[in-house]
């Protein structure tokens, strides 16, 4: 059960090798179903591609110009800080969020 009280039932991944082996074993052990997107299928990959592009453009390109990261932990702290901003403060203009933050939308969907 996650922080919002939801039970994770399914994980949708692409066909990348990082989502095989240990990842599938861990999900199976927790009774979480793993499904894969179709290759080059924008309908299922579009949102993921968008958040990855936004993170690259708004965070990593700037962070790598301003900081010299010397550890994986430092990279993770930087990403965690950006994701807090992305999910809690940054308004999103997409048709699903319409100016809300993902956290606000998520909380609203829980209240329904």
N, C-alpha and C positions, 0 to 999 in steps of 0.2 A: 504494500500500500504506500503510495507516494504522499508527499506533503499536502496535497489537496484532497486526500482521502480516496483517490482513484486507484483501482487495481490495474496494473499493467497486464494486458492480455496478449498483445501482439506487437512485434517489432517489424517494421518495414525497412529493408535495406536494399542497396544495389548488390550487384554480383561480386563486389570486391573481395579479395582474399582476406582482408582484415575482419570481415563479417562471417567467416567460416571457422571451423575448428573450435577454439576456446569460446568464442562468442556464442555459437549455436549450442555448445555443450552447457554453458552457463544458463542460457535461456531455457533450454529443455529441462534442466534441473529445477528451475523455478516455475515450470509449467507455463512458459511464455512461448507462444507460437511465433516462428520466424518465417516471414514471407519475403520474396524478392521482387523488385520492380522489373519491368521489361526493359531490356537494353534500349537506349536512345528513345525512350518513351516520355516525352515532356509532360504528359498529363500527370504521371505519378512522381516524376523527378523535379518538376518545375519549382515547387516551393523550396526544396532543399538546395537546388542550384542557386536560387535567388538569395537565400540566407548566406550561403557560402560566398557568393560574389559580393554581397554587402559587407560581410565580415572582412574579406580581403581588402576591399576598397576603403572602408571606414576605419578599420582597425590595423590590420597587419602592415599595410604599406606605410602608414604613419608611424606605427610603433617601431618598425625596423629602421626608420630614419632617425628616430629620437633616442632609441635605447640600444645598448649592446647587451644582449641576453647571454648569460654565461651558464645557464642551467635550464633543464626542462621545467623545474619548479617555477622559475621566473617566467617562462613562457606561459605556463598554466595560470599563474596569478594574473598576468596581463589579459589573457583570454577571459578568465572568470570575471574580471572587472568590466570588460567590454560587454559580456553577455548580461550582466546585471543591468547595465545601462540600456542595452538593446531590448531586454524584456520588460523592464520596469519604468523606464523614463522616455525612451525614444518613440515618438508617435510614428505610426506606420500608415502609409497612404493607400495600401492595397484595398481591393474591393471587399475583402473579408473583414478587415479591421477598421477601415474608414476613420483613421485618425487616432484610434485607441492604441494602447500598448498591448503586446501579447498577454501580459499578466492581467491587465484589466479585462480583456476579452475572456480569458480563461476563467477568471473569478466570476464573471457574469454568467458564463455557461454553466458553472457549478451551481449558481443560485437558482437556475431555472428548474 
